């Protein structure tokens, strides 16, 4: 019999809560929790690499088709940047702005779908299969994380799963495929690392965007200043070596059967410009989500401790059900997000976890995780048409450009959930925080983050091959570069 053990560094003054959090972050993330389905398949692949020099930003697009074939339930998707030896690369060397996984339908017999930078893919060959979110255009992904990725638990609890590969849903003449977008920046030797990761225009020395449009003087920072082949300014005399990096990711899934309850994915964006008409109960269909926004610094007369910026929106939730999982996504400077129901109840408070050292997963000054919310079964419901309020808080002791405030939710149909009155789950009583708990929900404080936008700083995309397997983990190596 083969045996294995995990050896993790701890401190002599660790509490039960500390041990429970460590167990979630380092063991459950890799192997799932006790009592989970033994039929779980797991494939670990290292994506194609790219070469980067000092401060360089690259944007590539590639599609892959061999993604866990068959009618399956996705249970988790995790990723991180590693070097040639397979070691984790710290954020202060290579900043992983975000990666996202998208699902699409590809016309059979067409090797490469037609693509145009302004118009996107030719829809007769390529159609994005969006999640159930309300934003028009972007935020279509199924999974996605950012700098928090290494200690994020993306596991969908039993008996739930994200259903994919159902041939009934695929249009005739098409096949289901997947796309992986990865955004990262080489910040070695950067004059201002934070400014580079926030795409500040003055650090990238550009006057026009990638479509040759003049960048307005009042556009301080964002995607228009941070595109393929641009570079962020480095310190005088810095000579960074070119190196190859890789995106290593692991997907877990099980074969679909009648015992699994499907969940829908919703992504809310605090920059959504949707407005409800005055006294009318009708809604406006257009949800234009800007995805990124600017946080101006507070007045000099205000102490840094008191500097706080809050952005708030209220939108109508499109459908009802039982909320299974919730988590927010913010950038450096974020101090937390909250989602409230129409009656004022807290659906979830998601707080950032900042690193305190230099090692990967604990980099000082970076958000290395977000607290996520796993409610007790059936304890957190949302109604169709319910008005929900989303708040995103940032410290504005200094200005932040290109920040985000997203909320990722998994929702199951309430009637289907009633069929399954018992849901196995791990409970850690010490992890219940009175400041984060509402209506009997349990809030597990592990490093988690919601799905991210298909926009960002540098896009490193690679074709991947996922091999379906049972009760084993597969690893391969394909480069990403720096």
C-alpha positions in Angstrom: 0.0 0.0 0.0 1.3 3.5 -0.9 1.2 6.0 1.9 1.8 9.7 1.9 2.1 12.5 4.5 1.8 16.3 4.6 4.4 18.2 6.7 3.4 21.8 7.3 5.2 24.5 9.3 3.2 25.7 12.3 3.8 27.9 15.4 3.6 26.7 19.0 0.9 29.3 19.7 -1.4 28.2 16.9 -5.1 28.0 17.9 -7.7 25.5 16.7 -8.9 28.1 14.3 -5.3 28.5 12.9 -5.0 24.7 12.4 -8.4 24.6 10.7 -7.6 27.4 8.3 -4.2 25.7 7.5 -6.0 22.4 6.8 -8.4 24.1 4.4 -5.7 26.0 2.6 -3.1 23.3 2.2 -5.0 19.9 2.4 -8.6 20.4 1.4 -7.4 22.5 -1.6 -5.4 19.6 -2.9 -7.5 16.6 -2.0 -11.0 17.8 -1.1 -12.7 17.2 2.2 -13.5 14.0 4.1 -16.3 12.0 2.7 -16.2 13.5 -0.8 -16.9 11.5 -3.9 -14.2 8.9 -4.5 -15.0 9.0 -8.2 -13.4 12.4 -8.4 -11.0 12.8 -11.3 -8.1 15.3 -11.1 -5.8 16.4 -13.9 -2.8 18.7 -13.3 -1.3 20.3 -16.4 1.4 22.9 -16.9 0.5 25.3 -19.7 2.5 26.5 -22.6 5.1 29.1 -21.6 6.1 32.5 -22.9 9.3 34.5 -22.7 9.4 37.9 -20.9 12.1 40.4 -20.4 12.2 43.3 -18.0 8.8 44.9 -17.5 7.4 43.4 -20.6 3.7 42.8 -21.2 2.5 40.2 -23.7 -1.0 39.4 -24.9 -1.7 36.1 -26.7 -4.9 34.2 -27.5 -5.2 30.5 -27.8 -8.0 28.0 -27.6 -8.0 24.4 -26.4 -10.4 21.6 -27.2 -9.3 18.6 -25.1 -10.9 19.7 -21.8 -12.1 16.8 -19.7 -14.4 15.3 -22.3 -17.9 13.9 -21.6 -20.9 14.9 -19.5 -19.3 15.9 -16.3 -19.7 18.1 -13.2 -16.8 20.5 -12.6 -15.8 20.6 -8.9 -12.8 22.9 -8.9 -10.2 24.7 -11.1 -6.9 26.0 -9.5 -3.9 27.6 -11.1 -0.5 29.2 -10.3 2.6 30.5 -12.1 5.7 28.3 -11.7 9.3 28.4 -13.1 11.2 25.8 -15.2 11.8 23.7 -12.1 8.2 23.7 -11.1 8.6 26.1 -8.1 6.0 28.8 -7.4 7.0 32.3 -8.6 6.3 35.1 -6.2 4.0 38.0 -7.1 6.7 40.6 -6.6 8.5 39.0 -9.6 5.6 38.1 -11.8 2.3 39.5 -11.0 -0.6 37.2 -11.9 -3.4 39.8 -12.5 -5.9 37.1 -13.3 -6.7 33.9 -15.3 -10.1 32.9 -16.5 -11.7 29.8 -18.0 -14.4 30.3 -20.7 -16.7 27.8 -22.4 -17.6 28.2 -26.1 -19.1 26.3 -29.1 -16.9 25.8 -32.1 -18.1 24.9 -35.6 -16.9 21.4 -36.6 -14.6 21.3 -39.5 -13.2 24.8 -38.8 -9.6 24.6 -37.6 -9.3 28.2 -36.5 -12.2 30.5 -35.8 -12.1 33.9 -37.6 -11.1 36.6 -35.2 -10.9 40.4 -35.4 -9.5 42.6 -32.6 -12.4 45.0 -32.7 -15.3 42.7 -33.6 -14.2 39.5 -31.8 -14.8 36.0 -33.2 -16.9 35.4 -36.2 -20.1 34.2 -34.6 -20.9 31.6 -37.3 -17.7 29.7 -36.2 -17.4 30.6 -32.5 -20.0 31.3 -29.8 -19.3 32.0 -26.2 -21.4 29.9 -23.8 -21.9 32.5 -21.0 -22.5 31.9 -17.4 -25.8 33.1 -15.9 -24.6 36.5 -14.9 -26.2 39.8 -15.8 -23.3 41.8 -17.3 -23.5 42.3 -21.1 -20.4 41.4 -23.0 -17.6 40.5 -20.6 -17.5 38.5 -17.3 -18.6 35.3 -19.1 -16.1 33.0 -17.4 -16.8 29.8 -15.4 -13.8 30.0 -13.2 -11.2 32.7 -12.6 -8.8 34.0 -10.0 -6.0 36.5 -9.6 -3.1 37.2 -7.3 -5.0 35.2 -4.6 -4.9 32.0 -6.6 -2.5 29.8 -4.7 -4.5 29.6 -1.5 -8.0 29.8 -2.9 -10.4 27.0 -2.5 -12.6 26.8 -5.6 -14.3 23.5 -4.6 -18.0 23.2 -5.3 -19.5 21.4 -2.3 -21.3 18.1 -2.6 -23.9 17.3 -3.9 -23.5 20.2 -6.3 -21.6 20.6 -9.5 -21.2 22.9 -12.5 -22.7 20.9 -15.4 -20.9 20.9 -18.7 -20.5 18.5 -21.7 -24.3 17.9 -22.1 -24.7 17.2 -25.8 -28.3 18.3 -25.6 -27.1 21.9 -25.1 -24.7 21.9 -28.0 -26.0 23.4 -31.2 -26.0 21.0 -34.2 -22.8 21.1 -36.2 -20.8 22.5 -33.2 -18.7 21.0 -30.4 -18.0 22.3 -26.9 -14.5 23.7 -26.3 -12.8 25.8 -23.7 -10.5 28.9 -23.6 -8.0 29.8 -20.9 -6.9 33.5 -20.6 -4.0 34.4 -18.3 -2.9 37.9 -17.6 0.5 38.6 -15.9 3.3 41.2 -15.8 7.0 40.9 -15.2 7.7 43.4 -12.4 11.3 42.5 -11.7 13.2 45.8 -11.3 10.0 47.8 -11.8 10.3 51.5 -10.8 6.9 51.3 -9.2 5.5 47.7 -8.9 2.1 48.8 -7.7 1.8 51.3 -10.6 2.8 48.6 -13.1 0.1 46.2 -11.8 -2.5 49.0 -11.9 -1.5 49.8 -15.5 -0.7 53.5 -14.8 -0.3 55.3 -18.1 2.7 57.4 -17.1 4.7 54.2 -16.4 4.1 52.6 -19.8 5.0 55.6 -22.0 2.1 55.2 -24.4 0.0 57.9 -25.9 -2.3 55.7 -28.0 -4.1 52.4 -27.2 -3.8 49.2 -29.1 -6.4 50.3 -31.6 -4.4 53.5 -32.4 -6.8 55.7 -30.5 -5.4 58.7 -28.7 -5.5 58.3 -24.9 -7.2 61.2 -23.2 -5.1 63.2 -20.7 -7.6 62.4 -17.9 -7.3 58.7 -18.5 -4.9 57.9 -15.6 -4.5 54.2 -15.9 -6.2 51.0 -17.1 -6.3 48.5 -20.0 -5.8 51.1 -22.7 -2.3 51.8 -21.4 -1.4 48.2 -20.8 -1.5 46.0 -23.9 0.6 43.6 -25.9 4.3 44.4 -26.3 4.1 47.4 -23.9 6.6 47.6 -21.1 6.4 49.1 -17.6 9.3 51.3 -16.6 12.1 49.7 -14.7 14.9 51.3 -12.6 17.9 52.7 -14.3 20.6 50.1 -14.9 18.4 47.1 -14.2 19.3 44.1 -16.4 16.7 41.4 -16.0 17.3 38.0 -17.6 14.8 36.5 -19.9 13.2 33.4 -18.5 10.5 30.8 -19.1 7.5 30.6 -16.8 4.6 28.2 -16.8 0.9 28.3 -15.7 0.2 25.1 -13.8 -3.4 24.3 -13.2 -5.5 21.5 -11.9 -9.1 20.7 -12.7 -11.3 18.3 -10.7 -14.5 16.8 -12.0 -16.8 13.8 -11.7 -19.1 12.0 -14.2 -22.6 13.5 -14.3 -25.4 11.6 -12.8 -28.9 12.2 -11.3 -27.6 12.6 -7.8 -25.7 15.8 -8.7 -27.5 19.1 -8.3 -26.5 21.7 -10.9 -25.6 25.2 -9.9 -25.7 28.4 -11.9 -22.8 30.9 -12.0 -23.5 34.6 -11.4 -21.0 37.4 -11.4 -22.0 40.9 -10.2 -19.9 44.0 -10.9 -19.9 47.1 -8.8 -19.3 49.2 -12.0 -22.6 48.0 -13.5 -24.3 51.1 -15.0 -27.8 49.6 -14.9 -30.5 51.8 -13.3 -34.0 50.9 -12.3 -36.6 53.4 -13.5 -38.2 55.6 -10.8 -41.5 54.0 -9.7 -41.7 51.5 -12.4 -41.3 47.8 -11.6 -39.9 47.2 -15.0 -36.2 46.7 -15.4 -33.8 48.0 -17.9 -32.2 45.1 -19.8 -28.9 46.7 -20.4 -26.2 45.9 -17.8 -23.1 47.7 -19.0 -20.3 46.5 -16.7 -17.2 48.7 -16.9 -15.2 46.1 -14.9 -12.5 48.5 -13.7 -12.7 51.9 -12.0 -10.6 54.6 -10.5 -10.2 55.3 -6.7 -9.0 58.8 -6.1 -6.9 59.6 -3.0 -8.6 61.2 -0.1 -7.9 64.8 0.9 -4.5 65.6 2.5 -6.4 66.8 5.6 -7.7 63.3 6.3 -5.4 60.8 8.1 -4.5 57.7 6.2 -6.3 55.5 8.8 -9.6 57.2 8.0 -9.2 57.2 4.2 -11.9 54.9 2.8 -13.7 54.8 -0.6 -17.0 53.0 -1.1 -18.6 52.2 -4.4 -22.2 50.9 -4.3 -24.8 49.6 -6.7 -28.2 48.0 -6.5 -29.4 45.6 -9.1 -32.2 43.0 -9.7 -31.1 39.4 -9.3 -32.4 37.5 -12.3 -33.5 34.2 -10.7 -34.0 32.6 -7.3 -32.6 29.6 -5.5 -30.3 28.5 -2.7 -26.9 30.2 -2.6 -24.2 27.6 -2.3 -21.0 29.7 -2.5 -20.0 33.4 -2.6 -16.7 35.2 -2.8 -15.5 38.7 -3.9 -12.6 39.9 -6.0 -10.6 43.1 -5.4 -7.2 44.5 -6.2 -4.4 45.8 -3.9 -5.9 48.5 -1.7 -9.2 46.6 -1.3 -10.6 46.4 2.2 -13.6 44.1 1.5 -16.9 43.7 -0.2 -20.4 42.9 1.0 -23.6 41.8 -0.7 -26.9 42.6 0.9 -30.4 41.3 0.2 -33.4 43.5 -0.3 -34.4 43.1 3.4 -30.9 44.3 4.4 -29.6 40.9 5.4 -25.9 40.2 4.7 -25.7 37.6 2.0 -21.9 37.5 2.3 -19.0 39.7 3.5 -15.8 38.9 1.7 -12.6 40.3 3.1 -9.1 40.4 1.6 -6.1 38.6 3.1 -2.8 40.4 2.6 0.5 38.7 2.6 3.2 39.4 5.3 6.4 37.9 3.8 8.3 37.2 0.6 7.5 33.6 -0.1 4.9 32.7 -2.8 1.4 32.8 -1.4 2.3 35.2 1.4 3.8 38.2 -0.5 3.7 41.4 1.6 1.6 44.2 0.1 -0.4 41.9 -2.2 -3.9 40.4 -1.7 -3.1 36.6 -1.4 -6.7 35.5 -0.6 -10.3 36.5 0.0 -12.6 35.1 2.6 -15.5 33.2 1.0 -18.9 32.1 2.3 -20.3 28.6 2.4 -23.8 28.8 3.9 -25.4 25.9 5.8 -27.6 23.9 3.3 -30.9 25.8 2.6 -30.1 28.6 5.0 -29.4 31.3 2.4 -31.9 31.9 -0.3 -32.3 34.6 -2.9 -35.6 35.4 -4.7 -36.1 36.0 -8.4 -36.2 39.7 -9.0 -34.8 40.5 -5.5 -33.0 43.9 -5.4 -29.5 43.2 -4.0 -26.9 45.8 -3.0 -23.2 45.4 -3.7 -20.6 47.5 -1.9 -16.9 47.6 -2.6 -14.5 49.3 -0.2 -11.0 50.5 -0.9 -8.4 52.3 1.2 -7.8 55.6 -0.7 -4.8 56.7 1.3 -3.3 56.8 -2.2 -4.9 56.7 -5.6 -5.6 53.3 -7.2 -6.2 52.8 -11.0 -7.9 49.9 -12.7 -9.4 48.4 -9.5 -12.2 45.8 -9.6 -15.1 44.9 -7.4 -16.7 41.6 -8.5 -18.9 39.1 -6.6 -19.0 35.5 -7.7 -22.0 33.3 -6.7 -23.2 29.7 -7.2 -26.9 29.3 -6.9 -28.9 26.0 -7.0 -32.6 25.6 -7.8 -34.4 25.5 -4.4 -36.9 22.8 -5.4 -34.0 20.5 -6.5 -32.2 21.2 -3.2 -35.3 20.1 -1.2 -34.9 16.6 -2.7 -31.5 16.3 -1.0 -32.2 17.1 2.7 -28.7 16.0 3.8 -25.5 17.5 2.3 -22.2 16.2 3.7 -19.9 19.1 4.6 -16.9 19.9 6.7 -17.6 22.2 9.7 -15.1 24.1 11.7 -16.9 25.8 14.5 -14.0 28.0 15.4 -14.1 29.6 12.0 -17.5 31.1 12.5 -17.0 34.9 12.9 -19.8 36.8 14.6 -19.0 39.8 12.4 -19.5 37.8 9.2 -22.3 35.5 10.1 -25.9 36.1 9.3 -29.1 33.9 9.5 -27.2 30.8 10.6 -24.6 30.8 7.8 -21.1 29.5 8.4 -18.3 31.7 6.9 -15.1 29.8 6.2 -12.2 32.1 6.3 -9.9 30.6 3.6 -8.1 32.3 0.8 -10.6 32.4 -2.0 -11.5 34.8 -4.8 -14.2 35.2 -7.3 -14.2 35.0 -11.0 -12.4 37.6 -12.9 -13.0 39.6 -16.0 -11.7 38.7 -19.5 -9.8 41.9 -19.5 -6.6 42.9 -17.8 -2.9 43.6 -18.0 -1.0 40.9 -19.9 -2.8 38.0 -21.5 -0.9 34.7 -21.5 -3.0 32.1 -23.1 -2.0 28.5 -23.9 -3.5 25.5 -25.4 -4.0 22.8 -22.9 -4.6 19.1 -22.9 -6.6 17.7 -20.0 -6.7 14.0 -19.8 -9.7 12.4 -18.0 -8.5 10.0 -15.3 -9.9 8.3 -12.2 -8.3 8.6 -8.8 -5.0 9.9 -9.9 -3.2 13.2 -10.6 -1.4 13.9 -13.9 1.3 16.5 -14.4 2.9 17.9 -17.6 5.0 20.9 -18.5 4.4 23.5 -21.2 6.2 26.9 -20.9 4.7 30.6 -20.2 7.6 32.9 -20.2 9.5 35.7 -18.6 
